[in-house]
Amino acid sequence: MPTSNELSDEWRSGKYKNAQAIGDFNGDGLIEGAFLAVSRDGKYEGLLAFVYLGGKEQWFVLSKNNLSGSVFMGLDLYKPGKYKVLCETEIECNKAYKKEIEIKNDSFVFYRPESASSIFVWDKTKNQFDRIWESD
């Protein structure tokens, strides 16, 4: 986890300072997690997540960015439900620029305030997280 100094931006709130999301990402009934991380040398921030597969933790490195000062990304839990996401083409979204997706398990959003955000959703057929852009 990043240090309290690295998580000191005013927009951060709650017990975990928008640095972790805990939920059942793959629908197996077990609690899994996603976490912001900082490399030991302090040069990079990243996004790590784990799920249980076959009773064992499987870890994934989902993002790695250069770090300059405080950690600039945040995490929040998304519960199952319908969400609007970016479309790749106007035709895909009937010229509405966003389409609605339905998330069946807990997922998490990885975001930079007032900037880009993406949702990480577990894909059971590929046994990996899919990244869906919510905004750019």
C-alpha positions in Angstrom: 0.0 0.0 0.0 1.1 3.6 -0.6 2.2 5.6 2.4 -0.1 8.2 4.1 2.0 10.9 2.5 1.5 9.4 -1.0 -2.3 9.3 -0.3 -2.5 12.8 1.0 -4.5 14.5 -1.8 -7.7 16.2 -0.5 -10.0 14.3 -2.8 -9.2 11.0 -1.0 -11.8 9.8 1.5 -12.8 7.0 3.7 -10.9 4.4 5.7 -8.8 3.2 2.7 -8.3 6.6 1.0 -9.5 5.2 -2.3 -6.5 2.9 -2.4 -8.3 -0.5 -2.3 -11.5 -2.2 -3.3 -12.7 -5.4 -1.6 -15.4 -7.7 -3.1 -16.3 -11.0 -4.7 -14.9 -10.3 -8.2 -15.3 -13.8 -9.8 -18.6 -14.8 -8.2 -17.1 -17.7 -6.1 -18.4 -16.4 -2.8 -14.9 -15.5 -1.5 -13.6 -12.0 -0.7 -11.0 -10.8 -3.1 -9.2 -7.5 -3.5 -7.7 -4.8 -5.7 -5.0 -2.4 -4.3 -2.9 0.6 -5.4 0.8 -0.2 -5.0 4.0 1.8 -5.1 7.3 0.2 -6.2 10.0 -0.1 -3.5 12.1 2.4 -5.3 9.2 4.9 -5.4 9.3 5.3 -9.2 6.1 3.6 -10.1 2.5 3.3 -8.9 0.4 0.3 -10.0 -2.8 -1.6 -9.7 -2.7 -5.1 -8.3 -5.6 -7.5 -7.8 -6.2 -11.0 -6.7 -9.0 -13.6 -7.1 -9.2 -17.2 -5.8 -8.9 -19.8 -8.6 -9.0 -23.4 -7.5 -8.8 -22.3 -3.9 -5.5 -20.4 -4.4 -4.8 -16.7 -4.7 -4.0 -15.6 -8.2 -2.4 -12.1 -8.5 -2.6 -9.8 -11.5 -0.6 -6.6 -12.3 -3.3 -4.5 -14.1 -1.5 -1.2 -14.5 1.9 0.4 -14.0 2.6 4.2 -14.2 5.4 6.6 -13.4 5.0 8.1 -10.0 5.8 11.8 -9.2 4.9 12.8 -5.7 1.5 11.6 -4.5 -0.3 8.6 -6.0 -2.7 10.1 -8.6 -5.0 7.2 -9.3 -7.9 6.0 -7.1 -10.0 2.8 -6.7 -13.7 2.3 -5.8 -15.9 -0.8 -5.6 -18.7 -1.2 -8.2 -21.5 -3.5 -7.1 -23.4 -5.6 -9.7 -25.7 -3.5 -11.8 -25.9 -1.4 -15.0 -23.3 1.2 -15.9 -22.6 3.5 -18.8 -19.3 3.1 -20.6 -17.6 4.6 -23.6 -18.3 3.2 -27.0 -15.8 2.3 -29.6 -18.0 3.6 -32.5 -21.1 5.8 -32.8 -22.9 2.9 -34.5 -22.2 0.7 -31.4 -24.0 3.2 -29.2 -26.7 4.4 -31.6 -24.9 7.8 -31.7 -25.3 8.2 -28.0 -21.5 8.0 -27.3 -22.0 5.8 -24.3 -23.4 2.3 -24.0 -24.9 0.5 -21.0 -23.3 -2.7 -19.7 -24.4 -5.0 -16.9 -21.9 -6.2 -14.3 -22.9 -9.4 -12.7 -20.2 -9.6 -9.9 -18.4 -7.0 -7.8 -15.9 -5.1 -9.9 -13.8 -2.0 -9.4 -13.2 1.3 -11.0 -9.6 2.6 -11.5 -9.7 6.4 -12.0 -7.9 9.7 -12.0 -10.2 12.4 -10.6 -11.5 14.8 -13.3 -9.9 12.5 -15.9 -9.9 8.9 -17.2 -11.6 5.9 -15.5 -12.0 2.3 -16.4 -13.8 -0.6 -14.8 -12.1 -4.0 -14.3 -14.5 -6.9 -14.6 -13.7 -10.5 -14.1 -14.1 -12.7 -17.3 -14.8 -16.3 -16.2 -14.1 -17.8 -19.6 -10.6 -16.3 -19.9 -9.8 -16.3 -16.1 -8.6 -12.7 -16.2 -9.8 -9.2 -15.7 -11.2 -7.2 -18.7 -10.7 -3.5 -18.7 -13.7 -1.4 -19.9 -13.2 2.3 -20.4 -15.8 4.4 -18.6 -14.4 7.8 -19.6 -11.3 9.2 -21.2 
